[in-house]
Amino acid sequence: MPNFGFLRLVSRSVNPQYKHKKQETSNRKVNLATLANRATFALMEHINPGHWTRSLLDGSGLNDWWISSLTIVIDLAVLVVASLLADFFTRRIVIGLIHRAVKRTKATWDDHFFKEKVFQALVHIMPTLIIRSFLPVVFDDVPRFISPLDTLLSIFLVYQIVILVNRAARAGSHIVEELEAFKDKPVRTVLSVVMFLTWFIGVLAVVSALTHTPLSSILGALAGATAILILIFQDAINGLLANFQIVLYDLIKKGDWITFDKFGVDGDVVSIDLTTVKIKNFDNTISSVPAKAFVTDSFINWRGMRLAQVRRIKRNLVIDLESVAFVNDEVLAEFKKIERIRPYLTAREREIAAHNAEFGVDKSHPVNGRHMTNLGVFRAYAHAYLEELPNISNAHTLMVRQLPATGQGIPLEVYCFANTIVWTEYEGIASDLFDHLIAAAPSFGLNLFQAPTAASVRGGALPFE
């Protein structure tokens, strides 16, 4: 059988038209590769114009397939080794130098960046950039591999950038939290938003790399899906808006003591997160309240008390109406034995006597003219007693007043401020104050109201009678 393959090969070798077509095809391929990879290939061509691996293997006697395959394997191996060496150099030497510089500086911001491994994430990007830049050189003989490998490296590069940004954001949040002006601000909320947006943009960048679609086009397409996103992330969006309102109107801060009856909360704010606010109650339990509730519902913030370093005492004694009476001369003489109100009684007696004398009041009946009452004298006594107490602030409102009478009697309210915000000390001051007033009330002929007990119903004797 004639060897037609050999005849075809001889015919092509002596046919000038075939040689021209082959040369034209080869030139077109080289031109397309050069135009497509000019930016990354220019440096390598300047250093080694003949692609040193192929030049080395051309004299080995191997066919084109083996030469191309070995060229790719050797170039890829050299590229991987060079990238690993670059990574090793940056991790061992560059990071070591950075660590020494961080220790020597007095600033604290670089400590946070080093602790969060921001510099490590930055140097790890270098090998990826090296491999991605020299892909056209390594796979020049098989350009169909360049695009998928470039896509994979682009996705990995996006992941590395997202990690770098998140670590830098965490380091920045630690720096901001140390500043006096931001100690009571919800920095963690802003950090959560930044990390969420970083991952969101990173996912879009991955989609852009896989579909070869510009990121701007993807963002434009998402505008039509805004309603769906709002529906899915409505809790996060509501929490974010609530956090902005909390900061804008200065509703709560970390460390504030709040009382939220709707959620059974009474304690200090521990943290303000994206969607929840954590409160440590005084019984050492932790409560989580939706951030939106602090905008829509009513709660008590005791921050003003802590800033003023005083705490209000607002309590009352209920006086039996039947025990209220005018003060006659005999009772007045008895009241004057009480040193705390003796100046008040003397001045008051002189004022009333002048008034009654001016108008010629008939004193045969106590209703005529002006007279003191035991309730009024006791109110003056309570006020004078409050002014003497060292634990009661005289710089803030201090008064003893009557409230509207009720079916139980007439409430006598004590309104003042203790010079401490420590809970145990405050309760001790308030208790001592009312202990004294309760014990002093009978000395003014006043009876305090209380619900009937079994002993009072049976007519039994009271203690100490």
C-alpha positions in Angstrom: 0.0 0.0 0.0 1.5 3.4 -1.0 2.5 5.7 1.9 0.1 8.6 1.2 1.0 10.3 4.5 4.6 10.5 3.4 3.6 11.8 -0.1 1.2 14.4 1.6 4.1 15.6 3.9 6.5 15.9 0.8 3.8 17.8 -1.1 3.3 20.3 1.7 7.0 20.8 2.1 7.4 21.7 -1.6 4.1 23.6 -1.9 4.8 27.4 -1.4 1.1 28.2 -1.0 0.8 25.8 2.0 4.0 27.2 3.5 2.6 30.7 3.3 -0.8 29.7 4.8 1.0 27.9 7.7 3.2 30.9 8.3 0.2 33.3 8.2 -1.7 31.2 10.7 1.2 31.1 13.0 1.8 34.8 12.8 -1.9 35.5 13.6 -1.8 33.3 16.7 1.4 35.1 17.9 -0.2 38.5 17.3 -3.4 37.7 19.1 -1.5 36.4 22.1 0.8 39.4 22.2 -2.1 41.8 22.0 -4.1 40.0 24.7 -1.2 39.7 27.2 1.0 42.7 26.3 0.7 44.3 29.8 1.9 41.3 31.8 4.1 39.8 29.1 6.2 42.9 28.3 8.4 42.6 31.4 9.2 38.9 30.7 9.9 39.5 27.0 12.3 42.3 28.0 14.2 40.1 30.4 14.1 36.9 28.3 12.7 37.4 24.8 13.0 33.8 23.7 11.0 32.2 26.5 14.0 30.5 28.1 12.2 27.2 28.9 11.3 26.5 25.3 14.7 27.7 24.1 16.3 25.2 26.5 14.1 22.3 25.4 14.3 23.0 21.6 17.6 21.3 21.4 16.6 18.2 23.3 15.2 16.3 20.3 11.6 16.1 21.8 8.6 16.7 19.7 6.4 19.9 20.0 3.9 18.3 22.3 6.4 17.3 24.9 8.3 20.6 24.6 5.0 22.5 25.2 4.0 20.3 28.1 7.4 20.4 29.8 7.5 24.1 29.3 4.2 24.6 31.1 5.2 22.2 33.9 8.6 23.8 34.4 7.3 27.4 34.2 4.5 26.6 36.6 6.9 24.9 39.0 9.2 27.9 38.9 6.3 30.3 39.4 4.9 28.3 42.4 8.4 28.1 44.0 9.0 31.8 43.4 5.6 32.6 45.0 6.3 30.4 48.0 9.7 32.0 48.4 8.1 35.4 48.2 5.5 34.4 50.8 8.2 32.9 53.1 10.2 36.1 52.7 7.3 38.4 53.6 6.2 36.2 56.5 9.6 35.6 58.1 11.4 38.8 57.3 9.0 41.5 56.5 6.5 40.6 59.2 9.4 40.2 61.6 10.6 43.7 60.8 7.1 45.0 61.2 6.7 43.3 64.6 9.9 44.9 65.8 8.8 48.3 64.6 5.4 47.9 66.3 7.1 47.0 69.6 9.3 50.1 69.5 6.7 52.6 68.7 4.6 54.2 71.5 1.5 54.4 69.4 -1.2 51.7 70.1 -2.9 51.7 66.7 -0.2 49.5 65.1 -0.5 47.0 68.0 -4.1 46.5 67.2 -3.3 46.1 63.5 -0.6 43.5 64.3 -2.8 41.7 66.8 -5.6 41.4 64.2 -3.1 40.1 61.6 -3.7 42.9 59.2 -0.1 42.9 58.0 -0.1 39.1 57.5 -3.3 39.3 55.4 -1.7 42.1 53.3 1.5 40.2 52.5 -0.4 37.0 51.6 -1.8 38.9 48.7 1.6 39.1 47.0 1.9 35.4 45.9 -1.5 35.6 44.4 -0.7 38.7 42.5 2.6 37.2 41.2 0.9 34.0 40.0 -1.9 35.9 38.4 0.4 38.3 36.6 2.5 35.6 35.0 -0.3 33.3 33.9 0.0 34.5 30.3 3.7 33.7 30.3 3.4 30.2 31.7 0.4 29.1 29.6 1.4 30.9 26.4 1.3 27.5 24.5 -2.2 26.7 25.8 -4.1 30.0 26.1 -7.4 28.2 26.8 -6.2 27.6 30.3 -5.5 31.2 31.0 -9.1 32.4 31.4 -10.4 29.8 33.9 -7.2 30.0 36.0 -7.4 33.7 36.0 -11.0 33.5 37.1 -10.1 31.2 40.0 -7.2 33.4 41.1 -9.5 36.5 40.9 -12.0 34.8 43.2 -9.2 33.9 45.7 -7.9 37.4 45.5 -11.3 38.8 46.3 -11.5 36.5 49.3 -8.1 37.7 50.5 -9.1 41.4 50.1 -12.3 40.8 52.1 -10.4 39.2 54.9 -7.9 42.1 54.8 -10.7 44.7 55.0 -12.5 42.9 57.8 -9.3 42.5 59.9 -8.5 46.2 59.3 -12.1 47.1 60.4 -11.8 45.1 63.6 -8.4 46.8 64.4 -9.9 50.2 63.6 -12.9 49.5 66.0 -10.5 48.6 68.8 -8.6 51.9 68.2 -11.9 54.0 68.1 -13.2 52.3 71.3 -10.1 53.5 73.2 -10.8 57.1 72.3 -12.6 59.0 75.1 -15.2 60.5 72.7 -16.3 57.1 71.4 -16.3 55.0 74.6 -20.0 55.2 74.9 -20.8 55.0 71.2 -22.0 51.7 69.4 -18.8 51.1 67.6 -19.6 47.4 67.3 -22.7 48.2 65.3 -20.7 50.2 62.8 -18.2 47.3 62.6 -21.0 44.8 61.9 -22.3 47.0 59.1 -18.8 47.4 57.6 -18.2 43.6 57.7 -21.6 42.9 56.2 -21.1 45.3 53.3 -17.6 43.9 52.7 -18.8 40.4 52.4 -21.8 41.5 50.3 -19.6 43.4 47.8 -17.1 40.4 47.9 -19.9 38.0 46.8 -20.9 40.4 44.0 -17.3 40.6 42.9 -17.1 36.8 42.8 -20.3 36.7 40.7 -18.7 39.4 38.4 -15.6 37.3 38.0 -17.5 34.1 37.2 -19.9 35.7 34.7 -17.4 38.2 33.3 -19.9 40.9 34.0 -18.9 44.4 35.3 -19.6 44.9 38.9 -21.4 48.1 38.1 -23.9 46.2 35.9 -24.6 43.7 38.7 -25.2 46.6 41.2 -27.6 48.1 38.7 -29.5 44.9 38.3 -29.8 44.6 42.1 -31.8 47.8 42.1 -34.8 45.9 40.9 -34.4 43.3 43.6 -34.3 45.9 46.4 -37.8 45.1 47.7 -36.9 41.4 48.0 -33.7 42.3 49.9 -35.6 44.6 52.2 -38.0 41.8 52.9 -35.3 39.3 53.7 -33.1 41.6 55.7 -35.8 43.7 57.3 -34.7 42.8 60.9 -31.1 43.9 60.1 -32.3 47.0 58.4 -34.7 48.0 61.2 -32.0 47.4 63.7 -29.5 49.5 61.7 -32.0 52.4 61.5 -32.8 52.0 65.2 -29.1 52.2 66.0 -28.7 55.3 64.0 -31.6 56.9 65.8 -30.2 55.8 69.2 -26.9 57.5 68.3 -28.5 60.5 66.8 -30.8 61.2 69.7 -28.4 59.9 72.3 -31.0 57.6 73.8 -28.7 55.1 75.4 -25.0 54.4 75.8 -22.9 51.5 77.0 -22.9 51.6 80.8 -26.3 53.4 81.2 -28.7 52.1 83.8 -32.1 51.6 82.2 -35.4 50.4 83.3 -37.7 48.9 80.7 -40.9 47.6 82.3 -42.3 46.1 79.1 -39.4 43.6 78.9 -38.8 43.3 82.6 -35.4 44.9 82.3 -33.6 46.8 85.1 -29.9 47.0 84.8 -26.8 48.3 82.9 -26.4 48.3 79.2 -23.6 45.9 78.3 -23.5 46.2 74.5 -25.4 47.7 71.6 -25.3 45.4 68.6 -26.9 45.6 65.2 -30.3 44.3 66.1 -30.3 43.9 69.9 -29.2 45.7 73.1 -27.9 43.5 75.9 -28.6 44.5 79.5 -27.1 43.0 82.6 -29.8 43.1 85.2 -29.1 43.7 88.9 -29.8 40.0 89.6 -26.9 39.2 87.2 -29.2 37.9 84.4 -28.7 39.1 80.8 -31.6 40.4 78.8 -31.6 41.0 75.1 -34.0 43.8 73.9 -34.6 44.6 70.2 -32.9 47.9 69.3 -36.1 49.1 67.6 -37.9 49.0 71.0 -35.8 51.8 72.3 -37.1 54.0 69.6 -40.8 53.0 69.6 -41.4 52.2 73.3 -41.0 54.1 76.6 -38.2 53.3 79.0 -36.3 55.0 81.8 -32.6 56.0 81.4 -30.9 56.9 84.7 -27.9 58.5 83.1 -28.8 61.9 84.4 -28.7 60.6 88.0 -25.2 59.3 87.4 -24.0 62.5 85.9 -25.3 64.6 88.8 -24.1 62.0 91.3 -27.3 62.4 93.3 -30.4 60.2 93.5 -33.9 61.4 94.2 -35.9 60.3 97.2 -39.6 60.7 96.6 -41.8 58.9 99.1 -44.7 59.8 101.3 -46.4 59.2 104.6 -50.2 58.9 104.7 -51.5 60.9 107.7 -54.9 60.0 109.3 -57.2 62.9 108.6 -58.9 62.6 112.0 -55.6 63.3 113.8 -55.1 66.7 112.2 -56.0 69.6 114.6 -55.2 73.2 115.5 -52.4 74.0 117.8 -53.5 75.7 121.1 -51.3 77.4 123.6 -50.7 74.2 125.6 -49.7 72.2 122.6 -47.6 75.1 121.3 -45.7 75.2 124.6 -45.1 71.4 124.2 -43.9 71.8 120.6 -41.4 74.5 121.7 -39.5 71.9 123.6 -38.4 70.5 120.2 -35.2 72.4 119.4 -35.3 71.8 115.7 -38.5 73.8 115.1 -38.3 76.3 118.0 -37.1 79.2 115.8 -39.9 78.4 113.3 -42.6 78.3 116.0 -41.4 81.6 117.5 -41.4 83.4 114.1 -44.7 81.8 113.1 -46.4 82.7 116.4 -45.3 86.4 116.1 -46.6 86.5 112.5 -50.0 85.0 113.3 -50.4 87.2 116.4 -49.7 90.4 114.3 -52.2 89.3 111.7 -55.0 88.5 114.1 -54.4 91.7 116.0 -54.5 93.8 112.8 -57.9 92.4 111.9 -59.3 92.2 115.4 -59.9 88.5 115.3 -62.3 86.9 117.8 -60.2 84.2 119.5 -63.1 82.6 121.2 -63.4 80.1 118.4 -60.3 78.4 116.8 -61.7 78.7 113.3 -61.5 82.5 113.5 -58.3 84.1 112.3 -55.1 82.3 111.6 -53.7 79.3 113.6 -51.0 76.7 113.3 -51.9 73.1 112.8 -50.0 70.0 114.0 -49.7 68.8 110.4 -48.1 72.1 109.3 -45.7 72.1 112.3 -44.7 68.5 111.5 -44.2 69.5 107.8 -41.8 72.3 109.0 -40.1 69.8 111.3 -39.5 67.3 108.5 -38.1 70.1 106.3 -35.7 71.3 109.0 -34.6 67.7 109.6 -33.8 67.2 105.9 -31.7 70.3 105.9 -29.6 69.0 108.8 -28.8 65.7 107.3 -25.3 65.6 105.7 -26.4 62.9 103.2 -29.1 65.1 101.7 -28.1 67.5 99.0 -29.0 71.2 99.7 -28.0 72.1 96.1 -31.0 70.3 94.7 -34.8 70.5 95.2 -35.7 69.8 98.8 -39.3 70.1 100.0 -42.0 68.4 102.1 -45.5 68.8 100.5 -49.0 67.6 100.8 -50.6 65.6 98.0 -54.3 65.4 97.3 -56.2 63.6 100.0 -57.3 60.1 99.3 -59.6 57.6 101.0 -56.7 56.4 103.2 -55.8 59.9 104.4 -53.6 62.8 103.3 -50.2 61.9 101.8 -47.2 63.9 103.1 -44.5 63.6 100.4 -40.8 64.0 101.1 -38.9 65.2 97.9 -35.1 65.5 98.1 -31.9 64.1 96.7 -29.4 61.8 98.4 -25.7 62.6 97.9 -24.9 59.2 96.6 -25.9 56.9 93.7 -24.7 53.7 95.3 -27.8 51.6 95.7 -27.1 50.2 99.2 -26.1 53.6 100.6 -29.1 55.3 99.0 -31.5 52.8 100.5 -29.9 53.2 103.9 -30.3 57.0 103.8 -33.9 56.8 102.7 -34.7 54.2 105.3 -33.1 56.1 108.2 -34.9 59.3 107.1 -38.4 57.7 107.2 -37.6 55.7 110.3 -37.2 59.0 112.1 -40.2 60.7 110.6 -42.5 57.7 111.3 -41.3 57.7 114.9 -41.6 61.5 115.2 -45.2 61.8 113.9 -46.9 60.8 117.1 -45.0 63.5 119.0 -47.1 66.0 116.9 -50.4 64.3 117.6 -50.5 62.7 114.2 -51.5 59.1 113.4 -50.2 57.4 110.3 -52.6 55.3 108.2 -52.3 51.6 107.7 -54.7 48.9 106.8 -56.4 47.3 109.8 -54.7 44.2 111.3 -56.2 41.3 113.2 -55.1 42.8 116.5 -56.7 46.2 115.8 -59.9 44.5 114.8 -60.0 42.5 118.0 -59.2 45.6 120.0 -55.9 44.2 121.2 -53.3 46.4 122.8 -50.4 47.7 120.7 -46.8 47.0 121.7 -45.2 49.4 124.3 -48.6 50.6 125.5 
